Structure formats: structure tokens, C-alpha cells
Amino acid sequence: MRLSALEMTDKTTSESYFQAQLAARALSDEIAVPTDAKALTKALSYLSRRELRRVRSAYEFADEAHDGQQRLSGHPYITHPLAVAGVLADMHMDHQSVMAALLHDVLEDASIDKEVLAERFGQDVADIVDGVSKLATIYKTSAEEQAENFQKMAMATTRDLRVILVKLADRLHNMRTIGALDRDKRRRIARETLDFYAPIANRLGMNTVKNELEELGFETFYPLRAGLIGRAVSAARGNRKALMEEIRKSILAALKREGIDASVVGREKHLYSIYSKMKSQRKSFGDIMDVFGFRVVVDQVDACYRALGSVHNLYKPRAGRFKDYIAIPKANGYQSLHTTLFGMNGVPIEVQIRTRQMDSIADNGIAGHWLYKSQTASFKHSDARTREWVNNILDLQQKAGNSQEFIEHLKLDLFPDELYVFTPNGDILKLPRGSCPIDFAYNIHTDIGNHTVACRVDKVLVPLSKSLESGQTVEIITASDAHPTPEWLTFAVSGRARSGIRMALKIQQRSDSVRLGRRLLDRTLANANTSINDLDFRRLRKVFREFNVRRLDDLLADIGIGNLMPYVVAQRLLSLENPAYQAVDIHEGGSVAISGGEGLVINYGRCCGPVPGDSVVGHMTPGKGLVVHLEACNNVAEVRRRAPQDILPARWSETKGEFETTLWLTVKRRKGIVAELATSVTTVDAGINNIRVDERSSDLSTVAVELSVRDRDHLNRAMQRLRSVIPVQTVERAVG
């Protein structure tokens, strides 16, 4: 028994139509339709008659496509897309979103072509369904697979935000019905929900969806912990009920005396929120439950501030606990006034004050905007903040070197505990908690970040690594010849800053590699009385093909980064340039000058820690470029035996900066000896990076001291100072 669209008249309401359809399925299949599936019958009255006909057509198509299919619960499969559509309809999403929800599984489970959907329901609906279908399981064992699948989700979201909203609704219904799956699959899906889907819902401001995903995920992944906290909450609720109602009535009465029309409700704490606070803040259950929360909802923005004054007159506010998210909204669009009060008998009371529109948007996020926009408004332009976030995702994807790097940036963006700082012009900038001036600079503009040299915070010069605090004014000082350093990655926290630094370092490394490659190749060609400029590369394209490069700069970059040996390239170039060329030994050549400021393609061996003034050699290492070692380094001796042609003579030029090296000390064990060693080094203005102690016997220890010095003379002064410490027996350089 089926009801076709032809049997339905235009006067049929959405509710009666879908009730009839569901009833027909219940009769024909002799199976009860789940309550979740009836959600759609409650919410479609906001659609126009034309839009309702299109939704009805999508339902009929999906019903036919899934005919005969069942869920693991035993219910007809069509009940799942109906329930997903119901979640979106309750948010008053547009008809295309509801249609896509009804059709979201037909490509994968019913082998329907995307072109068929586009022709029948339009390109927008087909693109949303296709985007949802391509989102495979995120949480996998392989980090690479996990990153790539999340990258697919992010990129699908940048094209049409409705893709992720349908996916969130899909995940919500799957979590509601997760009991039909086996234990391992339940745990995997719950972990995935807590790690990705709930944070995405939070980032989009969809608080209601986020809370339910967290609760369901928590109950599934940690059933014992959820049960324990749930029972404790139930027990505490009985003791709190009378006091909660007394406080609520006192707040409501105070608002009425001021002529403010408002509703006041107590805020229940969610189990996962309680668990997270207990874990992250190391608080006991009693400490968290001792706080009473209330929400005040008014009609107008000005009433929010009048209500704030009213509750502050009623109960004394706690200093430093007021936050104005109306004037400065959160990154996900959330707006509200937050204040903490000392209630009767000193009970802490947390109060949120917002308008009805803010309350709806706090619950539904970007989807909540549909309640306050015309039917013809484009969903893609309904919220500037969401569009900005989506554009940032696209920007991060373009800058990331690989999918794992991309997911690292995006995870940082999904868990933003924000702070708010000011530019010198008074503009407000939102940054993740823990941000430093480098994060601030890159969030203004990538070019400013790339050329940052110093920073003033509240007009005082501070290190670039200093953590910022809300309310500070930050001024960035730039220089045209400045560039990022790898150390910036150790203290930058925002995804935009980290991706900008990595991209700049890659460009810088490329430039440095080309320069070093040119020096090394010219040095080798000089033994044959020629140079790069003397060669006719128009006749040497074959060399490029042999070394799998397209241009001369690519060839030089591969030499500079250590992927190609200069003498191998030189021999091949010379043999093709002059067919009569007789190979000669061009391994040896002039020494490579080392100044210490070469950038990212000249590195220093950690095994021996060379410093200016030492006798050194270079070793070309794939991916690292030229690695400088002490001439007496044990590792160099091994390379000389195996491949002497890979060792290049090197010499120090005018040096700058500090160089890391390691000393091995034999000391008599004595209390406080590590502090004595550190003090002795600092007296000669050398830097201590690390001290490691390895006990050798009952009275002697071997101590490794990692320090930073300017040159060999500076190192000698540090060694002499260490030898003057009475317990020190010997001081020696590490030589690999």
C-alpha cells in the first residue's frame, strides 16, 4: 500500500501528508515507525507550498530508492533519512537542505548517479548529497587516512556549508540509534563524534546539537563514568531544587520591578561538561555542582544591559568574572552577557543574559539565522563569521604542505579558547588562548607576520614568544629584510600563523637551496676550468630529464638540499657539453665558506657540535643540505671510508649568531653540583640548553652539558670555567 504524489492535493499539509505516508508504511510493512522518523511531521509548516512539493518529491524518490532496505535495528531504511530531515526541519533549514537530507544515502546505498539527482532536484541538492556521500569514516588507525578524510570534509564544507549541517544531522541520528551496533563499532563512532563532530558543531555555534552529540558520545564511550556522574547529578538535583527555584524567583522579581519583560530558567549541567571540567580543571564533583546557573532571556539588546544592572543590584558580582560577548561575540557568533554573583549564603551564581534571537542562535548556530531571515535569503551568505571561518579553512588547505599538517591547523581552530586583544587603532582581534605576538601578526596579514622583527605590548617591548592576555594592545614592528625562523613554530599556536610560517620557510629553503647548489656546482666545475655561466643549457635539456627536473633552478635546488651530489651533476654536464671530454677527478675543489647565517640548507652536526674556529668539513645529506661536522668527528671518519667523495672541504667565513655544542664532564658526586655547573657557564655569558647526568659509579658521574657559544674562543673560556669547579675531573668535547 503506497500513496503517490498524484493522490495528494495542494491543500494537503506537510504534517498530514507525512503522517499518511508513515501510516502507509506501517500498515504495509507491519512494523512500527520509530518516533524519530515522525520528527519531520512537526516542522515543515514554514515552507511554501512549492517548496513542500519539492520536499515531497525527494521523499518519494528516496522511499523508492531504499525500498526493501532495512537498518540493523530492523526498521525500514527510509526512517533514517526521514529522521535526519526532521533534525534540519526543526532548525527551520531551507527546503534544499531537507531534500538533501532525505536523499543523502541514495548515491552510496542505492547506486543512483549524481547526474540523475541534478536533473531531478537541481545542482545544489545534488552537490550537497554528493558532498555528504564522500565523507568517509574520519577516525581511523592510519593518521594519513584520518587527515585525508577530514580534509575532504573541510573542503566539502567550503563549497557549501549545508554539507556539514546534513552530515551533523546524520551523525546525530546515528548516535541516537547506535545501540544496534557491536561494541567496537559503537566505541569507534563515539570517539569520532567526541573528537570531530561535536567540536565542529560547537565551532558553528550549534550548541543544542553539540551538547547532544557529547552526551551520546560520552555515554557510549565511557558508560561507567557517565552512569556514575549521572546518578550523582540526580542525587544532587533533589537537594538543589528548592534553592534553585528560590533564586530563580528572586531574579525574576528583581527584573519585573525594573519593568523588564524576561524569562528566567535554571541551566542544567550536562554530564560530559561536568566530566570535562573535573578532568581539565582538576575539580571535584561537589565544586562543580556548587555553582548555580541561570539564563535570562529578554526582547531587546538594551534590556540585556538593564537586566545586568538589576541582577548586580540583587546580588554582589564577583570581580573579574564579567564577560560581554554581545559587544565582542565569540568566533562562532555566540552572543550573551556572562556574570558571576555571590548569592544567598555565598552561593556562586552564574547568569547568562541574552535576547531571544541570541538564544536561538546560541542553540542552533548558523542554522538559527534562518528564523530571522526572509525565505529568499541565500544560506551561503547568512553569517559573516561562518563565511570567514570557511574561507580560513580554504586558506589553511592551500598553505598546508600535506593532509596531516592541514588537520593539525584545523584541530587548533576547532578548539579555540579565545582571547581578545586590540590593534593600535583600537580594532579587536580574536586569537586562540596561548597566542603570542607572532600569532597576532599573522592574523592581521601574512606579509606582516613574515616580516615581523619585534613587538610592543601596551607600549612595552616584549619577546615574540610572550603569551598575550585579553585586553592588551599589540603593535607589530616589521622590517623588509626580516623572515621567519623555525623557532617560531615552537611558540606560535594559531593555525593561520603556523601555516604561514611553514609556507615562508619552504620558500626560504627553496631560495637558500638554489644559492647553495649554485655555489657547490660552480666549485666543482672550477676544477675543469669552467662554470655554470659557461655552459649552454639549451643543449643540456637531456640532463634535466635524467635528473627529473624541468629547470636549472630545480637542478640547483636538488643539489643544495642534498638530493643530488654536485660532482655527479658536473660530470654529466661536462660530458654532454663536450662529447670529447675526458673525465677527470673533480671531486676536490675549493672549500665551502660557512658563515652561520645561511638559513635552512646548512646545518650543524648534533653529534659533534662544530663552532666557528673549529676545523670543519661538510657532508651532503639528502633532505638536509650541507651538514657541517668537526673534521675529527667519528661519523665523518665512517663516511670517509664509505664514500670519500661525499665529504666537502669547508671553512668559516665571517660568522654571526650562536652555535650549539656538547661537553662531556666527569665529576665527583656532590649535592648541588648541577647548579654549580650551570652557574659557572653563565658567568662567561654562554647559554645552557640542557644538562644530563649519567651515574657511572658510587662517587663519579658523567654529565653532558649542552651549551650555546659564539665561537671557539668563547667555548674555551666556558671549558676553563668548568674545569675550575672543584668536583669536575675532566672536560671534553663531544666528537660524535
N, C-alpha and C positions, 0 to 999 in steps of 0.2 A: 504494500500500500504506500503510494507516494503522492504528494501534492505538487503539481507543476506550477511554474510561474504563470501559465496561461489561466489557471484556475483562480488566481489571486487578483483581486481588483485593486485599483489605485487607492481605494479608501481603506484598504487593509493596513492596520497599524503595524509597526515593527514588532510590537510585543505579541499581538495575536498571530501574526504570520509565523514567527519563530516558535511560539508555543505549539501552533498547529504542526509545524514540521517536526518538532521534537516528539510530540504526541504520536505522529505517524510512525516515526522510527521506533518508539517504544512499543507500539502495537505490532508492527511488522517483525521486529527482532525479538519481541518478548523479553526485553531487558530494560531495566530501569535506567533512565538517563541521569547521569551524575548532576548534583546541584551546581557544580562549577560550570557545566555546559549551559545552564539556564541564565548565566550572568549576562549574556548578550541580550536577553529579552527585556532587561531592565533599563537599558541605557541608550537606545537608538532614537529616541524621540527628538533629539536635537538636530538630526539630519533632515535635509529637504526630501521631498518625495522622489525627485530624480536621483538623488544620491542613494536613497534607500533602495530604489530599483536596482542600482548597480551593485550594492552590497548583496541583495537577494540573488542576483545572477552569479556572483562569486561564490555564494554559499552553495547554490545548486551545482556549480561546476566542481567544487571541492567534494561535495557529497557523492557525486557520481564517480569522481576520480578515486576516492578512498573506499568505494563500495566493496564490502567483503573483507576489509582490513580491520583488525582489532588491536587494541593496546594490550600490554601484558596483564592489565587489570581485568581483561575480558570485555571491556566496554567497546562499542564501535569507535573506530579511529576518529571519525568526524567530530566526536565530542571534544577532542583535544584542540583542533583549530577553532572550534566554537568558543571554548573557554579562553583561548589566547585573544581572540577578537573581543570577548567580553571584558577582559582586563583593559584593553585600549579604549573600548567604548565607555567604560566607567570614567576614564580620564577625558572624555569628550574629544578624542582624537579624530582627525579628518577621515572621510569615508575611504580614501585610498589606503590609509593605514589599516583600517578594519578589513578591507578587501584583501590586502597583502597578508594579514594575519590568518584569514580563512584559507588562503592559498599557499601558505608558507612551506608546506611539505609536499606539494604536488610535483615539483621538479624532481625531488630526490626519491620519494616513495611511490610515485605513480608514473614516472618516466614521461612526464609532459615536457615538451620543448618550451624554452623561453619565448621563442617567436610566436607560439600559439597564444601564450598569455598576453604578449604585447598586442597582438592583433585583436584579441577579445576584450581585454581590460585596459589597454593603454600602456605606453612605455614606462611611465613612472611606477605603476604597480608591478610590472614585470621586473624592473630593476631592483625594487625593494625585495621581492621574493627571491630573485637570483642572489642578491647580497646576503640574505639570511641563509640561503641554502649552502653558500660557500664557506660559512663559518663552522669549521670542523671543531672537534674537541680541542680545547686550549691546553688543559693541564695534562701534559704527557711526561714520560720519563726523560725523553730527549729534550735538552734545553733548546736546541736548534729548532725542533718541531714546534715546541711551545711558543718560541719567539715568532716564528713564521706565521703560525695560525693567529696569534694575537695581532700581528701586523696586518693580516687580511681583514680582521675585524675593524681595526682602526681606519684602514683605507676605505673600507665599505662605508664607514660612518662619515668620512669626509665627503663622500659623494652625496649621501642622503642620510640625514640624522635619523630618519624613520626606520632605517635598517636596524640600528641598535635598539630602538624602542620596541620593535616587534620581537627582536631576539630576547630582550629583557622580559617581555610578557611571556614568551615561550619558555624561558628558563623558570619563571615564577610558577607557571602551571606544572611544569615537570617536577619542581621541588615540592609542590603541594601533593603530587601523586607519586612520590619517589618510593613509597613503601612496597611497590610491586617488584622492585629490582633486588638483585642479590646484594649482600653486604659490601663486597669490594667495590662494586659499581656505585652503590649509594655513597660510600666514603669518597671515591674519586670525584663524583659530581658535586658533593657537598664542599670538598676542598676547593674545587674550581670556582664554585659560587662565592665562597668567602674571599678568595684571593683576587677575583677579577670582576664578576658580575655585580656584587654588592658595591665595591668601590666605584664602578662605572656609574651605577645608579646614583650614588652619592655625588659624584662629580657633575652629573646632570641635574642635581637638586631634587631627585625623585625620592624623597625621604620615606614615604609610605612603602614603596617597592623595596628600597634599601633595607628598611627595618624587617620586612617580612622575609627577604632573602637571607638576612643574617640570622634571624630566629630559626628558620627552617634548616639552614646550613649548620648552625650550632647544635641543634637537637639531633641532626643526623650524624655529624662527625664526632661530637662529644656527648653522646646520650646520657652517660652517667653524670657528667658535670652539669649538663642542662637540667637534668632531673633534680639534682641536689640543690642548685640555685633556685629552681622553680618552686620547690617545696619551702625553701627558706623565705622566698618572696611572699608566698601565700600565707605563711605564718605571720610574717611581719605586717602584711596588709591589714589583718584584723586589728592589730594594735594601733595602726596609724589612722584607721578610717575616721574615727571621731575627731582627731586633731586636724586631719586634712580638711574635713568639712567645716570645722570652726574657722580655720584660716581662710578658706575659700569665701565663706560668708562675710568675713571681716573685710577682705579686699573688695568684694562686690559692693558692700555697703559704703565703703570709702569712695568708690568710683561714682556711685549714684548721688552721693552728697555733692560731688563736683559737677553733676549733670552730664556725666559721661555714660553713654549707652554702650555697654560691653558685655561679653560673656566671659566667664572665668571657669576654667576647668583644671583639674589636677592632672599632672603629667605622670603617667606610669612609666617606670624604667623598664627597658627591655632586657631580657636575660643576657643576650650577647653583649649589650652595652655594659651591664654590671660586670660580667666576666672580663671584658677587655680592660675596664678601669681597675679591677682588682689586680690584673696581671701587669699592666703597664705602669700604674701609679703605686703599686705595692700597698694598696689599701685593703682593710678588712671589709667583709660584707656589711658589718654594722656601720662603719664610717660612711659608706656609700648610701645606705638606706636611711641614715640620719638626716639627709638633705631632702627637703620637700620642694617639689617643682610644680609651678602653675603657669598656665598660659592665659594671657588676657588678649582678647580679640575685639577690635573696635572698627569703626567705619572709615575714618579718615586719618591721614598721616599726622595732622596736628593733634588729634586726640591721643595718639601714641605718647607724645611728649607730655601732654597734660596728665595722662594716666600714670606716667613715670613719676611726675611730681606728687601725685596723690599717694602712690604706694610708698614713696620715700618719706612722706609726712606720717604715714601709718606706722611703718617700721623703719628703724635706723639702717641705712645702707652700709655695706662693707666697703671700705676704701679700696680702690684699685680693681674692683670687680664689676665695673660698668663697661659695657661694650655697645657701641652704636653701629649696628650692621644695616641701619636704614640709610644713614649718610654715606657709609662705606660698606656696600654689600660684599658678601663673600664671593669667591670666584665662580661658584655655581649659581649665583643670582639670589641666594638666600638673603632676606631682609628681616630684621627684627631688632628690638631693644632687649638687651640682657642685663639684669641686675641681680645682685645677691643681697639679701636683707637679714638682719637679726630679728627673728620672730619672737613670739611669746616664749618666755623661759629660755631665751637664747637659741632657739631652734633655727638653723640656717634655712633660708627660703630662697630658691632660685625662681625668678619671674621672667618670662618672655612676653613682650608686648608687641603686637603687630596688627596690621589691618586684615580684613577678610581676604583681600586679593593676595597679600603677602602670605597668609596662612595657606591658601590654596597652592600657591607656587612653592611654598616650603614642602608641601606634601607631594606634589606632582612634578615639580621642577619645570623643565621646558615644556612638558605636556600641559601644565597648568595654565600656560598662556592662552590656550585655546578658549578658555572660559571667558577671556576678556578681550578677544579679538573678533572681528567680523568673520562671517563664513567664507568670505572671498580672500582673506589674508593668506599669503603664502607661508606655509610652515617653515620653509627654509630660511625665512627672514624674521622669524618671530622673536628671536632673542639674540641681542648683540654679543652678550658674553659667551653664549654657547658657540656662536659662529667664530668668535675669536679663539676659543679653545680648539675647535675643529681645525681652524687654519694653523694653529700651533702644532697640532698633530701632523698635518701635512708637511709643515716646515721641518719638524723633527725627523720625519721619514726620509725626506730628501737629503738631510745632512748626515744621517747615521751611516756609518760605514758598512754595517751588516745588521741582520734582524735582531741579534742579541743586544747590540748596542742600542737599537731603537727601543726594544722593550724595557731596557734599563731606564732610558729617559722617560718613557711613558709611565712606568711604575712610580717614578718620582713625582710625576704630575698627578697621578691618581691618589696620592696620599699627602695632600698639601697642607700641613698645619700652618696656616698663613700668618705672616706679619705684614704690617703696613708702614712704609717709610715714605718720605717726601723728597721730591727733587728740589733744587734751589729755587725753582719758580713756583713751588707750592703744590705741584701735581702729586697725586697719591699713586704709589706703585705697590702692587701686591706681590709678595715673594714667599717661597716656602720657608718654614721655620728653620733656622740654622744658616740662612743665606749670609753671604759676605759681600763686600763691595764689588767683587768680580761678577757675582750673580746680578747685582743691581745694574752694572754697566751693560751686560749682555741683554738684559731685559729692556733696556732703553733702545739699543740698536747694536747689531753685531759688530759694526765698524768701531763703535765706541769701546766695546769690550776688547776687540783685537788690539787697540792702541792705548789701552789703559796703562799708566805708569804709577799713579798714586791716587790717594783718595782722602777727602776731608769728611769727617762725620761731625755734625754740629760745629763746623768751622775748625776742627782739630784734626791734624794729620794722623791717620791710623794705618796699620798694616793692611794689605789687601786681603789677608786671611782672617781679619777680625769679624766675628759674628755680629750681625746687626740686630737691633731691637726696635720694636714698634714705636713710632713717633719720632724717630731720628730723621734729620735732614742730611742727605748724602750728596756730595759733589765729587764727580769723577774728573781727574786730571789726565789728559791724553798727550801723546807725542807721536808725530807722524812716523818715526822710525822704530816705534815700540812694537813688540809682538808677544803673543802668549808663550808661556813656558810650560813644560809638562807638569811642574809642581802645582800649577793652578788646579789640576784635576784632583788634587788631594784635599782641597777645601771648598771648591765650588759644588753646590748641591742641586741647583735647578737644572732641569732637562735642557732648557734653552742654552744656558751657559756651557754646560758640559759638551753639548753637540757642537756649539760654536768654537770652543777651544779645540776639540778634536779635529774639526774641519780645518782650522787655521794651522794646526800642527802638521796635518797631512800636506797642505800646500807648501808650508815652510820646509818640510822634509824633502818634498819633491825638488824645490829650488836648491836646497843645500846639496842634494844628491847629484843634481846636474853639474853644479860647480865643482864638487869634489871629483866626480867622474871625469870631467874635463882635465883637471889637474893631474890625475893619475894616468890618463891615457896619453896626455902630452908628455909627461915624464917618461913613459915607456917608449913612445915614438922618438924621443930625443936621441935614444941610443942608435937609431937608424938615420940620424941627421934629418929628421922631418918632424912635422907637427900636424895637428888636426887641420889647421888652416891650409896646409899644402896639399891635402887630399881632395880629389874630385869626387864628391859623394854622389854626383849624378850617375857615375859609373859603378857605384858600390851598393846599389839597391839590394843586390843579392845578399850582402852581409846583413842587412836589416832583416830580410826574410829568414836567414839562417838563425839569427838570434831572436826571432819572433818579436820584432819591434817595427814601428812604422816610420819613426823619425830619428834624427840624430840625437835629439834631447832624450828620447826614450832609451836609446842605447847608453848614453852617458849616465842617465839616472840609474839604470841597472848596474852599471859599474860602480857608481858612488854608493849604492845601498848594499853592495857586496854580492849581488846575484850573478855578476859576470866578472871574471878576472881580467884586468887591463892587458896583461901580456898575451892572453888568448885572443882578445879582440884585435890587438895591434898586429899580431902575426897574420891574422886572416885579412885585415885591411891591407897590409903591405903586399901580401901575395896576390890579391886581386887587382891592386893598383898597378903593380908591375909584375906581369907573368914571369919575367926573367929573374925575379927577386930570389935570392938565395937566403934561406932562413939563417939568422944569426941569433945569438943569445941576447935577448932584450929583456931578460928578467930583471937585471940590475939597472938602476938608474939613479937619478938624484934623489935625495931624501925628501920625504913629505914634511912640510912645515906644519907644526901643531901650535895653535895659539890659545886654545882653551875656549874660544868663542865661536866655534864652527857650527853650532846648532845641534841638529838631531842626527847627523850621519857620522860623526866622530865621537866614539865612546871610549871609556876608560875601563880597563880590566879590573873587575872587583877582586880577582884573585891576587893581584899584586899592588893595586892602588898607585899607579905612577903619578908623580907630581913634577912640576917644572924644575929642571935641573938634573933630573934622572936621565940616564942613558936609556933610550926607548926605541922600540920598533913597532910597526903596525902589522895587523893581521886582518885581511879582508874576510868578514863573516857574513854569510847570506842573511839579509833582512836587517842587519845592524850597521852595515857600512864598515868603516875602518875602526878596529878596536885597538887602542894603544896599550902596550904592555911594557913592563920593565924588560930590558934586554936579558937580564938574568932570570926572568920568570920561568918556573918549571914547565908551565903549559906551553910557552914558546919553544922550549927545547924539544918538546914532543912533536910540535908542528914542524920544526926544522928537520927532524928525522923523517917525517912522513911526507911533507910537501914543502921543501925549502923555497920554492918559487912563490908561495903564498905569503912569505914574510917580506915586508917592505921596510927599508931604512926610514927612520923618522928623526926629526929634531924639533926642539922647542923654538918657537918664534917669540914675539912679544906676547906675554901671557896676561890673562885677566881672570878674575873670579877665584873661587875656592875649589880645592880638589880633595876628594876623599881618599884616605888610605888607612891601613890597619897595622897596628903594632901588637906584637906578642910579648907579654911580660911574664916573668917568673917571679912570684912574690911569696914572702912568708905570710902565712895566715894571721890576720890580726883584725880585731873588731874595728870597723870604720875605715878599712883600707880603701874601699871603693870611693868613698867620699874624698879621701886624701888624694887619690889618683885624679879624680875629676877636678879638684881644686888646683892641683899642680899644672894641669893642662891649660885651664882657663887663665892662669897668671901670665901666660905667654900669648894670650889672645888667640888661641886655637879653639876650634869648636868641637864639642863632644857629641857624637852621634849615637854611640851605643857602647856599653861596657858589658862583656860576657865573662863569667867566671867559671872555670872548669877545674874541679879539685883533682890534684894529682896524688897527693899523699896526705898524711895526717897534719903536716905542717907547711906544705907548699901548695900553691895554686897557680894555674896558668890563666892569665887574664888577657882577653882580646879587647883592645881599645880602638874603636873606630872614630877617627877624628878628621876634621877639615882644616887644611892649611893652604897657604898661598903658594909656597914653593919649597925647594929642598932646604934652604937655609932656615925657613920657618919651622919645617919638620925637625931639623936637627936641634933647634932650641927646645922644642917640645920634648924630644927624646932625652936631652941633657937634664931637663927639669924633672922628668920622671925618674931618671937614674939617681937623682938627689934624694928621692923619698927612701927612707931607711929600709923598709921591708922589701924594696924592689931588688931582686938579684940580677936579672938580665932584661934587656930591652932590645928587640929585634924587629926588623921589617918583615911583613908577610910577603913571600915571593911565590905564591901560587901553590 
